[in-house]
Amino acid sequence: MEDVIRVIVQYLHVTAGILWIGGAFYTIFVQTPAIMAAPPQARGPVIAQLAPRQIFYILRLGEATIITGVLRIMVSGRAREIENLASRWTLSIVIGAVLTVILLGLGHGIVKPALKRMLTLGPSATQGDAGAAAEAGAIARRLKTLGYVQLALGFAIIFGMVTARFS
């Protein structure tokens, strides 16, 4: 029964992580370019419907990844090893966990508020408010850069977890 629990927790952890990082990949390389190719007046309604759902989904997946990661360590029987930072497994787990918390913090602390601000600016920007349009554009550029940073962190986390798995 213990093995079944470990397999289930591992499956949930890996699945949540794949969906979290995959969601970011999809957003950056598929969804955002497609939305930006649409006429400006069509973007607002799509973004207004999509952004709140998407940020909710991505943040919940990040939280699920962290929770199942902690559970994974507990059910693996290796939790005590974290006290000794000398092993490759421990370093990989600790660095991966820190990067994961940073990644989730970026989502909650920067991405979510920026998306809310863009949704607030959207109606004014589409009605010709140059200031609102300029601010929305600046936020969009920052979010794009941050998206690449988040994706790089995600791939670093995956590398760390693969390293840990084979340690």
C-alpha positions as CSV (number, residue, x, y, z in Angstrom):
1,M,0.0,0.0,0.0
2,E,2.9,2.3,0.8
3,D,4.2,2.0,-2.8
4,V,0.7,2.8,-4.2
5,I,0.6,6.0,-2.2
6,R,4.1,7.0,-3.4
7,V,3.2,6.3,-7.0
8,I,-0.1,8.3,-6.7
9,V,1.7,11.3,-5.0
10,Q,4.5,11.2,-7.6
11,Y,2.0,11.0,-10.4
12,L,0.0,14.0,-9.1
13,H,3.2,16.0,-8.5
14,V,4.6,15.4,-12.0
15,T,1.2,16.0,-13.6
16,A,0.7,19.3,-11.8
17,G,4.2,20.4,-12.7
18,I,3.9,19.5,-16.3
19,L,0.5,21.3,-16.6
20,W,2.0,24.4,-14.8
21,I,5.1,24.8,-16.9
22,G,3.2,23.6,-20.0
23,G,0.5,26.2,-19.4
24,A,3.2,28.9,-19.3
25,F,4.8,27.5,-22.5
26,Y,1.4,27.5,-24.3
27,T,0.7,31.1,-23.1
28,I,4.0,32.5,-24.2
29,F,4.4,30.7,-27.6
30,V,0.8,30.0,-28.8
31,Q,-1.9,32.0,-27.1
32,T,-0.3,35.4,-26.7
33,P,1.0,35.7,-30.3
34,A,-2.4,34.6,-31.5
35,I,-4.2,37.2,-29.4
36,M,-1.8,39.9,-30.5
37,A,-2.4,39.1,-34.2
38,A,-6.1,39.9,-33.7
39,P,-7.4,43.4,-34.3
40,P,-7.0,45.6,-31.2
41,Q,-10.7,45.9,-30.6
42,A,-11.1,42.1,-30.6
43,R,-8.3,41.5,-28.1
44,G,-10.0,43.2,-25.1
45,P,-13.1,40.9,-24.8
46,V,-10.9,37.8,-25.3
47,I,-8.3,38.8,-22.7
48,A,-11.1,39.9,-20.3
49,Q,-12.5,36.3,-20.4
50,L,-9.3,34.4,-20.7
51,A,-6.9,36.1,-18.3
52,P,-8.7,35.6,-15.0
53,R,-9.4,32.0,-15.7
54,Q,-5.9,31.4,-16.9
55,I,-4.1,33.0,-13.9
56,F,-6.4,31.1,-11.5
57,Y,-5.6,27.8,-13.2
58,I,-1.9,28.4,-13.4
59,L,-1.6,29.5,-9.8
60,R,-3.6,26.6,-8.5
61,L,-1.3,24.2,-10.5
62,G,1.7,25.9,-9.0
63,E,0.3,25.4,-5.5
64,A,-0.7,21.8,-6.2
65,T,2.9,21.2,-7.5
66,I,4.4,22.5,-4.3
67,I,2.0,20.7,-2.0
68,T,2.4,17.4,-3.8
69,G,6.2,18.0,-3.8
70,V,6.2,18.3,-0.1
71,L,4.0,15.1,0.2
72,R,6.4,13.4,-2.2
73,I,9.3,14.0,0.0
74,M,7.4,12.8,3.1
75,V,6.1,9.6,1.5
76,S,9.5,8.8,-0.1
77,G,11.1,8.2,3.2
78,R,13.9,10.6,2.3
79,A,12.7,13.7,4.3
80,R,15.5,13.4,6.8
81,E,18.1,13.6,4.0
82,I,17.2,17.2,3.5
83,E,19.1,18.0,6.7
84,N,22.3,17.1,4.9
85,L,23.0,19.3,2.0
86,A,25.9,17.2,0.8
87,S,24.1,14.9,-1.5
88,R,23.2,15.7,-5.1
89,W,19.6,14.6,-4.4
90,T,19.2,17.0,-1.5
91,L,20.8,19.9,-3.4
92,S,18.5,19.3,-6.4
93,I,15.4,19.1,-4.2
94,V,16.3,22.2,-2.2
95,I,17.2,24.3,-5.2
96,G,14.2,23.1,-7.1
97,A,11.9,23.9,-4.1
98,V,13.3,27.4,-3.8
99,L,13.0,28.1,-7.5
100,T,9.4,26.7,-7.4
101,V,8.4,29.0,-4.5
102,I,10.0,32.0,-6.4
103,L,8.1,31.0,-9.6
104,L,4.8,30.9,-7.7
105,G,5.6,34.1,-5.9
106,L,6.2,35.9,-9.3
107,G,2.8,34.6,-10.4
108,H,1.0,35.9,-7.3
109,G,3.0,39.0,-6.7
110,I,3.6,40.4,-10.2
111,V,1.7,38.6,-12.9
112,K,-1.7,38.5,-11.3
113,P,-1.7,42.2,-10.3
114,A,-0.4,43.2,-13.7
115,L,-3.1,41.3,-15.5
116,K,-5.7,42.9,-13.2
117,R,-4.3,46.3,-14.1
118,M,-4.4,45.5,-17.8
119,L,-8.0,44.5,-17.5
120,T,-8.7,47.8,-15.8
121,L,-6.9,49.8,-18.5
122,G,-8.4,47.9,-21.4
123,P,-11.6,49.7,-21.9
124,S,-10.0,53.1,-21.7
125,A,-7.2,52.1,-24.1
126,T,-9.6,50.8,-26.7
127,Q,-11.6,54.0,-26.5
128,G,-8.5,56.0,-27.4
129,D,-7.0,56.9,-24.1
130,A,-3.3,57.2,-25.1
131,G,-2.0,57.1,-21.5
132,A,-4.0,53.9,-20.8
133,A,-2.8,52.4,-24.1
134,A,0.8,53.3,-23.3
135,E,0.6,51.8,-19.8
136,A,-1.1,48.6,-21.0
137,G,1.7,48.3,-23.7
138,A,4.4,48.7,-21.1
139,I,2.7,46.1,-18.8
140,A,2.4,43.7,-21.7
141,R,6.1,44.0,-22.5
142,R,7.0,43.4,-18.9
143,L,4.8,40.4,-18.7
144,K,6.3,39.0,-21.9
145,T,9.8,39.3,-20.4
146,L,8.7,37.9,-17.1
147,G,7.1,35.0,-19.0
148,Y,10.4,34.1,-20.5
149,V,12.0,34.3,-17.1
150,Q,9.3,32.1,-15.6
151,L,9.8,29.6,-18.4
152,A,13.6,29.5,-17.8
153,L,13.0,28.9,-14.1
154,G,10.5,26.2,-14.9
155,F,13.0,24.4,-17.1
156,A,15.7,24.8,-14.4
157,I,13.3,23.2,-11.9
158,I,12.6,20.3,-14.3
159,F,16.3,19.8,-14.7
160,G,16.8,19.8,-11.0
161,M,14.0,17.3,-10.4
162,V,15.3,15.0,-13.1
163,T,18.7,15.2,-11.5
164,A,17.1,14.4,-8.1
165,R,15.2,11.5,-9.6
166,F,18.4,9.8,-10.8
167,S,20.4,10.5,-7.7
